[in-house]
Amino acid sequence: METANEDTLNCYKARFGPDFYAFQHRGVSFIVINSSLIFHLEPELEHHWQHQLRFLETELKAANQRNSTHTIVFGHYPFFLQHPDEDWSKDDLEIGLVIPLERRSIVLELFNQYSVSAVFTGHTPQESIYQLWDNSNGDLERGWIPARK
């Protein structure tokens, strides 16, 4: 796996366009994030992470102001595998699968604050969907959608 850096980020943008963006369709707000900027903690990417974080909060706030029926986020790296507070040490086999806790907690707090309906991610062998706020019990939950039937 190649680590995200200025060169790979610029190459991606030149070939595909913006690496994070938002759109609306039929009253639903969709936000696509570059989860590599959240996953990789390299100092040279810090300003990109901060820029995306401001973008994310602005878009989540706008979705609330529009009274979006749902707000759905898409990214590559999952935020957690079992529980939002899990913290994988470097000795764990699962390291490299999820966004590090220090940044995950910042983003999940925004998702909760602005009532994100779901976050779709990849990277793991299964396709995953995260139900981020379940009003029936007030707790973060996680669910799976299998890759194939």
C-alpha positions as CSV (number, residue, x, y, z in Angstrom):
1,M,0.0,0.0,0.0
2,E,1.4,3.4,-1.0
3,T,1.2,6.0,1.7
4,A,-0.7,9.2,1.0
5,N,1.6,12.2,0.3
6,E,1.6,15.4,-1.7
7,D,2.6,13.6,-4.9
8,T,-0.1,10.9,-4.7
9,L,-2.7,13.5,-3.7
10,N,-1.9,15.8,-6.6
11,C,-1.8,12.8,-9.0
12,Y,-5.3,11.8,-7.9
13,K,-6.7,15.3,-8.2
14,A,-5.2,15.7,-11.7
15,R,-6.7,12.5,-12.9
16,F,-10.1,12.4,-11.1
17,G,-10.8,15.9,-9.7
18,P,-11.5,16.8,-6.1
19,D,-10.7,14.3,-3.5
20,F,-13.6,15.3,-1.3
21,Y,-17.0,16.8,-2.3
22,A,-20.7,17.0,-1.5
23,F,-23.9,16.9,-3.4
24,Q,-27.7,16.7,-2.8
25,H,-30.3,14.5,-4.4
26,R,-34.0,14.4,-3.6
27,G,-33.6,15.9,-0.1
28,V,-30.6,13.7,0.9
29,S,-27.1,15.1,1.5
30,F,-24.2,13.0,0.3
31,I,-20.6,13.8,1.4
32,V,-17.6,12.0,0.0
33,I,-14.4,12.3,2.1
34,N,-10.8,11.4,1.4
35,S,-10.4,9.1,4.4
36,S,-6.7,8.7,3.5
37,L,-6.3,12.2,4.9
38,I,-7.8,11.1,8.2
39,F,-6.1,7.7,8.2
40,H,-2.5,8.8,7.5
41,L,-1.0,11.0,10.1
42,E,2.0,12.3,8.1
43,P,2.9,15.9,9.1
44,E,3.1,16.9,5.4
45,L,-0.6,16.2,5.1
46,E,-1.7,18.0,8.2
47,H,-3.0,21.1,6.3
48,H,-5.0,18.8,3.9
49,W,-6.6,17.1,6.9
50,Q,-7.5,20.4,8.5
51,H,-8.9,21.7,5.2
52,Q,-11.1,18.6,4.8
53,L,-12.2,18.8,8.5
54,R,-13.4,22.4,7.9
55,F,-15.1,21.3,4.7
56,L,-16.8,18.4,6.5
57,E,-18.2,20.5,9.3
58,T,-19.4,23.1,6.8
59,E,-21.2,20.5,4.7
60,L,-22.7,18.8,7.8
61,K,-24.0,22.1,9.1
62,A,-25.4,23.0,5.7
63,A,-27.2,19.6,5.5
64,N,-28.9,20.3,8.8
65,Q,-29.8,23.8,7.7
66,R,-31.4,22.3,4.6
67,N,-33.3,19.9,6.7
68,S,-31.9,17.0,4.7
69,T,-33.9,13.8,5.1
70,H,-30.6,11.9,5.5
71,T,-27.0,12.8,5.5
72,I,-24.8,10.0,4.2
73,V,-21.0,9.9,4.1
74,F,-18.7,7.8,1.9
75,G,-15.1,7.0,2.4
76,H,-12.5,4.3,2.0
77,Y,-11.2,3.5,5.5
78,P,-13.7,2.4,8.2
79,F,-13.8,4.4,11.4
80,F,-14.0,1.3,13.6
81,L,-14.5,-2.5,13.4
82,Q,-16.3,-3.3,16.6
83,H,-16.8,-0.2,18.7
84,P,-16.1,3.5,18.2
85,D,-13.7,3.7,21.2
86,E,-11.5,0.7,20.1
87,D,-7.8,1.6,19.9
88,W,-5.6,-0.8,18.0
89,S,-2.0,-1.0,19.1
90,K,0.8,-1.5,16.6
91,D,1.0,-5.2,17.7
92,D,-2.6,-5.9,16.7
93,L,-3.3,-7.7,13.5
94,E,-6.1,-5.2,12.7
95,I,-3.8,-2.2,12.6
96,G,-4.1,-0.5,9.3
97,L,-7.7,-1.4,8.9
98,V,-9.3,1.5,10.7
99,I,-8.9,5.2,11.2
100,P,-6.7,6.0,14.2
101,L,-8.6,6.9,17.4
102,E,-7.2,10.4,17.8
103,R,-8.8,11.5,14.5
104,R,-11.7,9.1,14.5
105,S,-13.1,10.7,17.7
106,I,-13.1,14.1,16.2
107,V,-14.9,13.0,13.0
108,L,-17.4,10.8,14.9
109,E,-18.3,13.7,17.2
110,L,-19.2,15.7,14.1
111,F,-21.2,12.8,12.7
112,N,-23.2,12.7,16.0
113,Q,-23.5,16.4,16.3
114,Y,-25.0,16.7,12.9
115,S,-27.0,13.4,12.9
116,V,-25.3,11.6,10.1
117,S,-27.6,8.7,9.0
118,A,-24.9,6.3,7.7
119,V,-21.3,6.1,6.7
120,F,-20.3,3.7,3.9
121,T,-16.7,2.5,3.8
122,G,-14.6,-0.2,2.1
123,H,-11.0,-1.4,2.8
124,T,-12.0,-4.4,4.8
125,P,-12.8,-7.7,3.1
126,Q,-16.5,-7.1,3.6
127,E,-18.4,-4.1,2.4
128,S,-19.5,-2.2,5.4
129,I,-22.1,0.3,6.5
130,Y,-22.1,2.1,9.8
131,Q,-25.4,3.1,11.4
132,L,-23.9,6.0,13.4
133,W,-26.8,7.1,15.6
134,D,-29.6,4.9,16.8
135,N,-32.1,7.1,18.5
136,S,-33.8,4.1,20.1
137,N,-30.9,3.5,22.5
138,G,-28.7,6.6,22.0
139,D,-25.6,4.6,21.2
140,L,-23.3,4.2,18.2
141,E,-23.8,1.0,16.3
142,R,-22.2,-0.9,13.5
143,G,-23.7,-3.2,10.9
144,W,-22.5,-5.1,7.9
145,I,-23.7,-5.4,4.3
146,P,-22.2,-8.5,2.8
147,A,-20.1,-8.0,-0.4
148,R,-22.1,-10.6,-2.3
149,K,-25.2,-12.6,-1.8
